[in-house]
Amino acid sequence: ASQLRASDRRVAAFAREAQEAQLRALRYQINPHFLFNTLNSLSSLILSQRINVAERMIMNLSTFFRTTLSADPTADISLEEEIKLQRLYLDIEQIRFPERLKVEIGVPEHLKSVRVPVLILQPIVENAIKYGVAKSRQSVTVRISAYEEAGRLHLKVKDDGEAKPEACDDCGTGVGLKNVCERLIARYGIQAGCFHGPDPEGGFTVHVIMPIVRNN
């Protein structure tokens, strides 16, 4: 009986290590296009002598990568901290698209302390920029919202750009939304869910669901 209990403990420990390894691998599948695009924008800003704007972008980029690369990929952070990271990323993108990108955040006060996987929104917000903003000639609003229902946290990222069929295909493959869904399933199992598609009101919406987790 003692040997069986010890064996069970080892199996449980191996399972935890495997799950953490999977989460780390998924977490580090970051889209490199963000860095390439930002560096190209910096080059253009410097060539056009917009030094102050270039310096602001460099500071934002430095803070973003310092924060994200130092974070434990298996850790949880508060929703408030996750939103701050997304704001920092969107601030960088607003320098790239000053006339095209608008941002709206709607997170109720009582949900700001809820724990979420670090950078769980990052690939979704990147997709909104890539397909909703970069491919549009008009102003596009990216909205991040949160609400609680039946003991679960619902997060939505919506853009009101022109939804393209290829955006739907990409959201389900490669990095992007597939990465987010795999991270949630690895962490929460059937308690988590991902939904995405063209919004009836126009644009594209990604909706993720996970259990409500608070600090003890």
Phi, psi and omega in degrees: 000321179295319179294323178295317179297319179295320178295319178298320180295320179295317179298317179296320179294318178296321179297318178297316181296321179295319180295318179296321178296320178296316180296320178296316180299316180293320183298324186273003175278066183271138180295118182286346183298330179301313181294317180299313181297320180294317179296322176297319179295320178299317179300316179295319180297319181291317180297328179269010176065023177270067190294318182298318179293320179297319179296320178296320179294320179297316179297316178296317180297317179299314180296319181299309183288324177298319181289314185288320183284339178271350182284142175289121183299339181262002185275160172254149173229169178289153177301325178300317178293320178298319179294323178298320177296319179292324176298320180297315177298315181292330175299320178296316181292330178291335174289324177290322184235066186296329182263347189254330188256124171241149185233135174230134180238129178228093180233116179300148183304319186287351178258355183295333182270355179297142182270135179224156176298137184299135179059029179293335181271347189303308180297329181291315179294322177299318178298321179299322178289314185297317186258326183274326186256306187299329183266005182255149174261354181249170178295135180233135177257128174257120183247130173247123182226160180216145172205164181249137178208126178055040177076013180236151178268128178248124177242133179233137172238117183233138169238150182255028174283184179278112180293130180249147178304321182293334178295321179295318180296315183294327182297337183259004183227167175060225181283248171043222186294327178302319178299314180299313182297318180294322177296316181294317181293319178298328183272314190246351182067220185288354178284349181249160179204157178226135178222145180203157178160173176302138180275139178303332180272002182107150181085202185223140182230136171244131186233117178242146183232139177208163180295152173285122179233125179238159175295140176286000000 
